C-alpha cells in the first residue's frame, strides 16, 4: 500500500522529527511504501530558521551579545536537523500529488492547532478532493480550548476523515460531540 504522511516533518524539533521518523519506520516495517508529502505550512516556515534579525533587535545590549554567541550553535543545530531529515525521512520529490496515495495519514503532532497554523490549514484537515484516497488522522493534537466558532468549523472538517485518532483524551471527548465517527 502506498501511504502519504502529512505532518510537521521538516520541523527542527526533536519531538516532531522523532514522531515522524517512528511512524515512517513502523509503516515501512509492515511492508508499506511510505513517504512524507512535502507540504509546509507557510506560517511555520520561519519558526525554525537558524538566523533571525528579530533576535538582535533589542534595547538590551547584553541580550544581543548573547544571541551573537549562540549563532554558531544555532547554525550547527539547524544543519544537524537538515542532515537527519535528508538522510532518514522519505520525502516526496514532488510538492504534493495527493491522488497517488492509497491512504494519507495526517498527524501526529499539533497539526490541528489553529494557533500554530494560523487557522484551519486545509491540508492538515483533509479539506481537498480525496478521489479514492482514504484519509486518517493519527494522534492529531490541538489547543485545549476550542471556541464555539471553531467547533462549528471542525464539525464540517471532520467529515473529510475516514478514520480519526487523537492524542489527548480531552480532545477525544470534545470531538465526540462534533462527529459520529469513533475516535
VOKE-814514 format. One record per residue: residue in one letter; chain; residue number from 0; x, y, z of N, C-alpha, C in turn. Coordinates in nm, 4 decimals. Layout:
rest|kette|nr|n.east|n.north|n.up|ca.east|ca.north|ca.up|c.east|c.north|c.up
a|A|NUM|X|Y|Z|X|Y|Z|X|Y|Z
...
//
This chain:
rest|kette|nr|n.east|n.north|n.up|ca.east|ca.north|ca.up|c.east|c.north|c.up
x|A|0|0.0838|-0.1171|0.0000|0.0000|0.0000|0.0000|0.0889|0.1243|0.0000
x|A|1|0.0531|0.2248|-0.0790|0.1290|0.3498|-0.0816|0.0650|0.4477|0.0160
x|A|2|0.1453|0.4910|0.1138|0.0955|0.5773|0.2209|0.1696|0.7104|0.2186
x|A|3|0.0927|0.8188|0.2218|0.1487|0.9530|0.2347|0.1238|1.0034|0.3753
x|A|4|0.2224|1.0683|0.4324|0.2089|1.1239|0.5671|0.2155|1.2761|0.5578
x|A|5|0.1184|1.3409|0.6191|0.1157|1.4868|0.6309|0.1381|1.5220|0.7775
x|A|6|0.2514|1.5806|0.8075|0.2827|1.6196|0.9450|0.3864|1.7304|0.9405
x|A|7|0.4410|1.7667|1.0541|0.5476|1.8676|1.0610|0.6820|1.7969|1.0428
x|A|8|0.7044|1.7392|0.9265|0.8232|1.6565|0.9027|0.9512|1.7363|0.8830
x|A|9|0.9419|1.8650|0.8665|1.0618|1.9479|0.8498|1.0845|2.0399|0.9692
x|A|10|1.0136|2.0147|1.0767|1.0324|2.0946|1.1981|1.1667|2.0606|1.2609
x|A|11|1.2353|2.1603|1.3074|1.3620|2.1373|1.3761|1.3342|2.1293|1.5249
x|A|12|1.2648|2.0246|1.5586|1.2156|1.9999|1.6930|1.2277|1.8490|1.7146
x|A|13|1.2930|1.8084|1.8221|1.3194|1.6655|1.8437|1.1916|1.5823|1.8474
x|A|14|1.0897|1.6297|1.9171|0.9652|1.5543|1.9262|0.8989|1.5362|1.7905
x|A|15|0.8925|1.6425|1.7123|0.8279|1.6359|1.5807|0.9025|1.5419|1.4867
x|A|16|1.0333|1.5541|1.4845|1.1132|1.4702|1.3941|1.1100|1.3238|1.4367
x|A|17|1.1206|1.2982|1.5668|1.1209|1.1592|1.6137|0.9865|1.0913|1.5914
x|A|18|0.8752|1.1633|1.6124|0.7446|1.1009|1.5875|0.7278|1.0731|1.4390
x|A|19|0.7754|1.1638|1.3547|0.7647|1.1437|1.2098|0.8456|1.0217|1.1664
x|A|20|0.9679|1.0140|1.2134|1.0557|0.9021|1.1787|0.9992|0.7691|1.2309
x|A|21|0.9486|0.7691|1.3533|0.8929|0.6462|1.4126|0.7714|0.5970|1.3334
x|A|22|0.6831|0.6867|1.2948|0.5659|0.6470|1.2162|0.6089|0.5910|1.0812
x|A|23|0.7013|0.6593|1.0171|0.7536|0.6115|0.8890|0.8105|0.4703|0.9027
x|A|24|0.8948|0.4491|0.9998|0.9620|0.3195|1.0160|0.8645|0.2093|1.0552
x|A|25|0.7661|0.2391|1.1376|0.6669|0.1381|1.1739|0.5876|0.0951|1.0511
x|A|26|0.5455|0.1909|0.9696|0.4694|0.1573|0.8490|0.5554|0.0821|0.7477
x|A|27|0.6805|0.1215|0.7342|0.7706|0.0510|0.6425|0.7945|-0.0922|0.6891
x|A|28|0.8032|-0.1122|0.8208|0.8264|-0.2472|0.8734|0.7092|-0.3407|0.8444
x|A|29|0.5926|-0.2814|0.8162|0.4733|-0.3601|0.7804|0.4649|-0.3826|0.6291
x|A|30|0.5675|-0.3370|0.5557|0.5744|-0.3621|0.4124|0.5136|-0.2542|0.3240
x|A|31|0.4784|-0.1411|0.3816|0.4160|-0.0347|0.3031|0.5205|0.0577|0.2406
x|A|32|0.4846|0.1157|0.1286|0.5647|0.2201|0.0640|0.5195|0.3521|0.1270
x|A|33|0.6110|0.4205|0.1948|0.5746|0.5372|0.2757|0.6586|0.6572|0.2346
x|A|34|0.5938|0.7726|0.2270|0.6690|0.8960|0.2082|0.5934|1.0129|0.2709
x|A|35|0.6707|1.1143|0.3060|0.6123|1.2365|0.3597|0.5727|1.3256|0.2434
x|A|36|0.4504|1.3729|0.2478|0.4040|1.4685|0.1488|0.4706|1.6007|0.1851
x|A|37|0.5476|1.6539|0.0947|0.6336|1.7679|0.1262|0.5569|1.8998|0.1312
x|A|38|0.4598|1.9036|0.2220|0.3823|2.0254|0.2446|0.4358|2.0948|0.3691
x|A|39|0.4498|2.2259|0.3605|0.4955|2.3048|0.4754|0.4025|2.4239|0.4919
x|A|40|0.3411|2.4323|0.6065|0.2532|2.5441|0.6364|0.3348|2.6731|0.6315
x|A|41|0.2886|2.7732|0.5570|0.3667|2.8963|0.5403|0.4015|2.9663|0.6715
x|A|42|0.3145|2.9564|0.7708|0.3402|3.0243|0.8981|0.4465|2.9545|0.9810
x|A|43|0.4714|2.8274|0.9531|0.5717|2.7532|1.0295|0.7096|2.7570|0.9664
x|A|44|0.7194|2.8072|0.8438|0.8474|2.8082|0.7741|0.9544|2.8882|0.8477
x|A|45|0.9187|3.0041|0.8973|1.0190|3.0913|0.9605|1.0513|3.0522|1.1042
x|A|46|0.9686|2.9710|1.1666|0.9888|2.9354|1.3075|1.1229|2.8660|1.3304
x|A|47|1.1650|2.7836|1.2361|1.2854|2.7030|1.2569|1.4083|2.7553|1.1827
x|A|48|1.4034|2.8791|1.1369|1.5225|2.9377|1.0755|1.6330|2.9520|1.1797
x|A|49|1.7538|2.9316|1.1387|1.8653|2.9401|1.2336|1.9051|3.0851|1.2595
x|A|50|1.8670|3.1750|1.1688|1.9015|3.3156|1.1864|1.7783|3.4028|1.1722
x|A|51|1.7658|3.4993|1.2601|1.6575|3.5957|1.2522|1.7070|3.7284|1.3092
x|A|52|1.6853|3.8337|1.2328|1.7244|3.9671|1.2799|1.6473|4.0059|1.4052
x|A|53|1.5268|3.9528|1.4210|1.4437|3.9867|1.5367|1.5137|3.9547|1.6688
x|A|54|1.5986|3.8522|1.6685|1.6703|3.8157|1.7913|1.7720|3.9223|1.8336
x|A|55|1.8157|4.0023|1.7382|1.9180|4.1038|1.7671|1.8589|4.2418|1.7930
x|A|56|1.7342|4.2608|1.7548|1.6711|4.3910|1.7738|1.6171|4.3973|1.9160
x|A|57|1.6931|4.4614|2.0015|1.6575|4.4720|2.1417|1.7261|4.5946|2.2006
x|A|58|1.6680|4.6450|2.3053|1.7295|4.7578|2.3760|1.8353|4.7084|2.4745
x|A|59|1.8349|4.5793|2.4992|1.9281|4.5195|2.5938|2.0521|4.4710|2.5171
x|A|60|2.1626|4.5391|2.5340|2.2867|4.5071|2.4624|2.3377|4.3678|2.5006
x|A|61|2.3251|4.3322|2.6271|2.3728|4.2005|2.6729|2.2947|4.0874|2.6049
x|A|62|2.1659|4.1088|2.5862|2.0835|4.0079|2.5185|2.1297|3.9908|2.3733
x|A|63|2.1611|4.1003|2.3070|2.2091|4.0944|2.1688|2.3435|4.0229|2.1602
x|A|64|2.4311|4.0483|2.2567|2.5617|3.9811|2.2599|2.5431|3.8319|2.2842
x|A|65|2.4533|3.7964|2.3729|2.4237|3.6549|2.3999|2.3737|3.5859|2.2722
x|A|66|2.2867|3.6525|2.1979|2.2370|3.5976|2.0714|2.3499|3.5797|1.9711
x|A|67|2.4413|3.6739|1.9672|2.5558|3.6648|1.8775|2.6417|3.5429|1.9115
x|A|68|2.6579|3.5155|2.0399|2.7348|3.3983|2.0831|2.6640|3.2666|2.0492
x|A|69|2.5326|3.2707|2.0369|2.4556|3.1487|2.0075|2.4417|3.1192|1.8580
x|A|70|2.4808|3.2126|1.7751|2.4545|3.1998|1.6322|2.5190|3.0746|1.5711
x|A|71|2.6417|3.0430|1.6095|2.7079|2.9249|1.5532|2.6465|2.7957|1.6061
x|A|72|2.6035|2.7977|1.7311|2.5351|2.6811|1.7880|2.4017|2.6586|1.7160
x|A|73|2.3295|2.7655|1.6895|2.2018|2.7544|1.6166|2.2239|2.6996|1.4753
x|A|74|2.3268|2.7482|1.4086|2.3564|2.7029|1.2726|2.3926|2.5545|1.2716
x|A|75|2.4733|2.5101|1.3676|2.5119|2.3693|1.3769|2.3884|2.2821|1.4040
x|A|76|2.3025|2.3263|1.4956|2.1796|2.2525|1.5259|2.0914|2.2443|1.4015
x|A|77|2.0763|2.3557|1.3313|1.9969|2.3606|1.2084|2.0508|2.2601|1.1064
x|A|78|2.1814|2.2614|1.0850|2.2434|2.1698|0.9884|2.2257|2.0239|1.0288
x|A|79|2.2339|1.9944|1.1582|2.2140|1.8568|1.2048|2.0721|1.8089|1.1769
x|A|80|1.9734|1.8946|1.2017|1.8354|1.8573|1.1701|1.8192|1.8359|1.0201
x|A|81|1.8753|1.9251|0.9406|1.8649|1.9121|0.7950|1.9255|1.7802|0.7467
x|A|82|2.0411|1.7443|0.7997|2.1058|1.6178|0.7608|2.0190|1.4980|0.7969
x|A|83|1.9592|1.5010|0.9166|1.8726|1.3903|0.9585|1.7519|1.3803|0.8662
x|A|84|1.6880|1.4914|0.8381|1.5701|1.4912|0.7510|1.6058|1.4370|0.6131
x|A|85|1.7166|1.4825|0.5576|1.7569|1.4406|0.4227|1.8014|1.2954|0.4167
x|A|86|1.8585|1.2452|0.5246|1.9112|1.1089|0.5200|1.8155|1.0024|0.5735
x|A|87|1.7219|1.0397|0.6594|1.6370|0.9393|0.7243|1.4903|0.9417|0.6838
x|A|88|1.4411|1.0558|0.6371|1.2995|1.0645|0.6025|1.2804|1.0533|0.4517
x|A|89|1.1851|0.9728|0.4118|1.1498|0.9595|0.2714|1.0473|1.0684|0.2399
x|A|90|1.0907|1.1704|0.1691|1.0063|1.2855|0.1377|0.9747|1.2834|-0.0107
x|A|91|0.8485|1.3094|-0.0443|0.8074|1.3089|-0.1848|0.8912|1.4081|-0.2635
x|A|92|0.9269|1.3703|-0.3858|1.0077|1.4598|-0.4677|0.9216|1.5580|-0.5462
x|A|93|0.7920|1.5463|-0.5325|0.7016|1.6436|-0.5915|0.6406|1.7247|-0.4779
x|A|94|0.5886|1.8393|-0.5073|0.5384|1.9206|-0.3970|0.4307|1.8441|-0.3205
x|A|95|0.3239|1.8041|-0.3842|0.2290|1.7101|-0.3246|0.1221|1.6711|-0.4251
x|A|96|0.1279|1.5459|-0.4650|0.0282|1.4874|-0.5538|-0.0547|1.3931|-0.4692
x|A|97|-0.1651|1.4425|-0.4186|-0.2447|1.3665|-0.3224|-0.3191|1.2496|-0.3843
x|A|98|-0.3283|1.2436|-0.5160|-0.4029|1.1358|-0.5802|-0.3203|1.0087|-0.5939
x|A|99|-0.1921|1.0147|-0.5648|-0.1069|0.8981|-0.5873|-0.0976|0.8056|-0.4655
x|A|100|-0.1742|0.8309|-0.3608|-0.1661|0.7502|-0.2384|-0.2937|0.6689|-0.2177
x|A|101|-0.2769|0.5517|-0.1575|-0.3919|0.4713|-0.1180|-0.4525|0.5259|0.0107
x|A|102|-0.3654|0.5745|0.0984|-0.4086|0.6322|0.2255|-0.3173|0.7497|0.2595
x|A|103|-0.3763|0.8524|0.3163|-0.2995|0.9662|0.3673|-0.3247|0.9748|0.5160
x|A|104|-0.2160|0.9730|0.5913|-0.2231|0.9841|0.7368|-0.1840|1.1264|0.7741
x|A|105|-0.2711|1.1926|0.8463|-0.2457|1.3291|0.8912|-0.2156|1.3258|1.0408
x|A|106|-0.0954|1.3649|1.0765|-0.0520|1.3634|1.2160|0.0732|1.2797|1.2264
x|A|107|0.1240|1.2516|1.3416|0.0766|1.3054|1.4678|0.1310|1.4456|1.4859
x|A|108|0.1278|1.4954|1.6056|0.1780|1.6276|1.6403|0.0625|1.7266|1.6445
x|A|109|0.0943|1.8523|1.6566|-0.0029|1.9598|1.6740|-0.0601|2.0076|1.5403
x|A|110|-0.0864|1.9167|1.4486|-0.1308|1.9538|1.3139|-0.2661|2.0249|1.3122
x|A|111|-0.3474|2.0053|1.4154|-0.4772|2.0718|1.4204|-0.4760|2.1944|1.5114
x|A|112|-0.3601|2.2361|1.5566|-0.3502|2.3525|1.6441|-0.3620|2.4787|1.5593
x|A|113|-0.4790|2.5406|1.5653|-0.5052|2.6576|1.4803|-0.4205|2.7780|1.5207
x|A|114|-0.3670|2.7784|1.6406|-0.2779|2.8879|1.6815|-0.1427|2.8735|1.6107
x|A|115|-0.0939|2.7510|1.5961|0.0332|2.7267|1.5268|0.0216|2.7479|1.3763
x|A|116|-0.0879|2.7022|1.3196|-0.1036|2.7049|1.1739|-0.1801|2.8281|1.1251
x|A|117|-0.2124|2.9174|1.2170|-0.2853|3.0412|1.1850|-0.4188|3.0108|1.1190
x|A|118|-0.4977|2.9303|1.1854|-0.6301|2.8955|1.1346|-0.6372|2.7492|1.0947
x|A|119|-0.7448|2.7137|1.0290|-0.7663|2.5761|0.9852|-0.6906|2.5537|0.8548
x|A|120|-0.5774|2.4883|0.8632|-0.4965|2.4593|0.7460|-0.5655|2.3478|0.6677
x|A|121|-0.6060|2.3772|0.5450|-0.6851|2.2811|0.4668|-0.6120|2.1490|0.4445
x|A|122|-0.4803|2.1526|0.4345|-0.4052|2.0279|0.4145|-0.4159|1.9380|0.5369
x|A|123|-0.3957|1.9937|0.6557|-0.3972|1.9129|0.7776|-0.5386|1.8726|0.8205
x|A|124|-0.6386|1.9361|0.7612|-0.7766|1.8995|0.7915|-0.8393|1.8182|0.6777
x|A|125|-0.7576|1.7735|0.5827|-0.8079|1.6885|0.4754|-0.9102|1.7572|0.3873
x|A|126|-0.9029|1.8874|0.3778|-1.0024|1.9636|0.3029|-0.9584|1.9826|0.1582
x|A|127|-0.9481|1.8718|0.0875|-0.9125|1.8684|-0.0536|-0.9812|1.7485|-0.1163
x|A|128|-0.9828|1.7430|-0.2467|-1.0513|1.6346|-0.3175|-0.9816|1.5020|-0.2889
x|A|129|-1.0553|1.4050|-0.2395|-0.9962|1.2782|-0.1949|-0.9831|1.1726|-0.3033
x|A|130|-1.0620|1.1811|-0.4076|-1.0642|1.0774|-0.5101|-1.0909|0.9434|-0.4419
x|A|131|-1.0025|0.8472|-0.4556|-1.0227|0.7174|-0.3901|-0.9270|0.6983|-0.2728
x|A|132|-0.8778|0.8060|-0.2185|-0.7798|0.8000|-0.1111|-0.8489|0.7975|0.0249
x|A|133|-0.8057|0.7064|0.1087|-0.8530|0.7017|0.2470|-0.7756|0.8072|0.3245
x|A|134|-0.8465|0.8830|0.4086|-0.7830|0.9872|0.4884|-0.8042|0.9554|0.6357
x|A|135|-0.6926|0.9509|0.7102|-0.6987|0.9177|0.8527|-0.6129|1.0142|0.9319
x|A|136|-0.6606|1.0503|1.0497|-0.5741|1.1263|1.1404|-0.5082|1.0252|1.2332
x|A|137|-0.3864|1.0576|1.2739|-0.3138|0.9694|1.3652|-0.2558|1.0541|1.4780
x|A|138|-0.3068|1.0341|1.5978|-0.2587|1.1049|1.7161|-0.2492|1.2555|1.6928
x|A|139|-0.3482|1.3086|1.6201|-0.3510|1.4528|1.5957|-0.3766|1.5245|1.7276
x|A|140|-0.3217|1.6439|1.7376|-0.3369|1.7214|1.8594|-0.3683|1.8651|1.8239
x|A|141|-0.4178|1.9374|1.9238|-0.4550|2.0770|1.9031|-0.4577|2.1496|2.0365
x|A|142|-0.4909|2.2773|2.0318|-0.5013|2.3530|2.1553|-0.6127|2.2961|2.2423
x|A|143|-0.6041|2.3165|2.3732|-0.7015|2.2588|2.4664|-0.8396|2.3227|2.4565
x|A|144|-0.8437|2.4550|2.4524|-0.9728|2.5233|2.4498|-1.0172|2.5444|2.3056
x|A|145|-1.1349|2.4955|2.2750|-1.1895|2.5105|2.1404|-1.3136|2.5989|2.1505
x|A|146|-1.3092|2.7121|2.0848|-1.4213|2.8069|2.0906|-1.5426|2.7492|2.0173
x|A|147|-1.6613|2.7992|2.0490|-1.7816|2.7526|1.9785|-1.7723|2.7722|1.8273
x|A|148|-1.7089|2.8833|1.7835|-1.6938|2.9081|1.6398|-1.6052|2.8017|1.5750
x|A|149|-1.4966|2.7666|1.6451|-1.4067|2.6633|1.5924|-1.4758|2.5275|1.5888
x|A|150|-1.5602|2.5009|1.6865|-1.6312|2.3729|1.6893|-1.7228|2.3576|1.5681
x|A|151|-1.7848|2.4657|1.5266|-1.8720|2.4614|1.4083|-1.7901|2.4253|1.2852
x|A|152|-1.6754|2.4919|1.2690|-1.5882|2.4634|1.1547|-1.5328|2.3209|1.1614
x|A|153|-1.4935|2.2782|1.2801|-1.4387|2.1425|1.2967|-1.5410|2.0357|1.2621
x|A|154|-1.6668|2.0574|1.2996|-1.7689|1.9560|1.2699|-1.7816|1.9349|1.1190
x|A|155|-1.7585|2.0401|1.0411|-1.7597|2.0272|0.8943|-1.6337|1.9566|0.8452
x|A|156|-1.5193|1.9969|0.8979|-1.3914|1.9433|0.8501|-1.3687|1.7976|0.8886
x|A|157|-1.4226|1.7548|1.0002|-1.4047|1.6157|1.0432|-1.4706|1.5170|0.9463
x|A|158|-1.5625|1.5652|0.8652|-1.6274|1.4805|0.7645|-1.5287|1.4369|0.6567
x|A|159|-1.4144|1.5051|0.6470|-1.3122|1.4697|0.5479|-1.2372|1.3417|0.5840
x|A|160|-1.2523|1.2951|0.7062|-1.1732|1.1817|0.7549|-1.2536|1.0526|0.7543
x|A|161|-1.1860|0.9459|0.7091|-1.2451|0.8127|0.7173|-1.2222|0.7533|0.8560
x|A|162|-1.1090|0.7883|0.9165|-1.0736|0.7402|1.0499|-1.0133|0.8561|1.1288
x|A|163|-1.0440|0.8625|1.2583|-0.9939|0.9719|1.3417|-0.9262|0.9150|1.4653
x|A|164|-0.8035|0.9590|1.4878|-0.7283|0.9244|1.6076|-0.6673|1.0537|1.6615
x|A|165|-0.6836|1.0775|1.7900|-0.6264|1.1963|1.8523|-0.5360|1.1548|1.9680
x|A|166|-0.4499|1.2465|2.0085|-0.3514|1.2155|2.1118|-0.4092|1.2271|2.2529
x|A|167|-0.4806|1.3349|2.2810|-0.5273|1.3590|2.4177|-0.6714|1.3138|2.4389
x|A|168|-0.6956|1.2605|2.5553|-0.8303|1.2175|2.5935|-0.9266|1.3366|2.5949
x|A|169|-0.8797|1.4536|2.6366|-0.9661|1.5721|2.6432|-1.0162|1.6110|2.5042
x|A|170|-0.9306|1.5990|2.4039|-0.9724|1.6303|2.2666|-1.0714|1.5254|2.2173
x|A|171|-1.0454|1.4017|2.2513|-1.1375|1.2932|2.2133|-1.2779|1.3226|2.2654
x|A|172|-1.2862|1.3667|2.3901|-1.4169|1.3956|2.4498|-1.4861|1.5115|2.3783
x|A|173|-1.4095|1.6137|2.3402|-1.4681|1.7277|2.2689|-1.5140|1.6881|2.1286
x|A|174|-1.4370|1.6021|2.0619|-1.4719|1.5612|1.9267|-1.5941|1.4703|1.9220
x|A|175|-1.6181|1.3972|2.0295|-1.7353|1.3090|2.0337|-1.8640|1.3884|2.0072
x|A|176|-1.8640|1.5131|2.0489|-1.9818|1.5966|2.0309|-1.9942|1.6526|1.8892
x|A|177|-1.8866|1.6405|1.8119|-1.8826|1.7043|1.6798|-1.8953|1.6074|1.5628
x|A|178|-1.8794|1.4782|1.5891|-1.8829|1.3819|1.4796|-1.9393|1.2488|1.5290
x|A|179|-1.9942|1.1756|1.4367|-2.0453|1.0414|1.4665|-1.9348|0.9373|1.4629
x|A|180|-1.8201|0.9728|1.4074|-1.7113|0.8769|1.3901|-1.6477|0.8422|1.5224
x|A|181|-1.5975|0.7191|1.5320|-1.5258|0.6783|1.6521|-1.3890|0.7422|1.6537
x|A|182|-1.3365|0.7711|1.7714|-1.2071|0.8377|1.7851|-1.1100|0.7443|1.8539
//
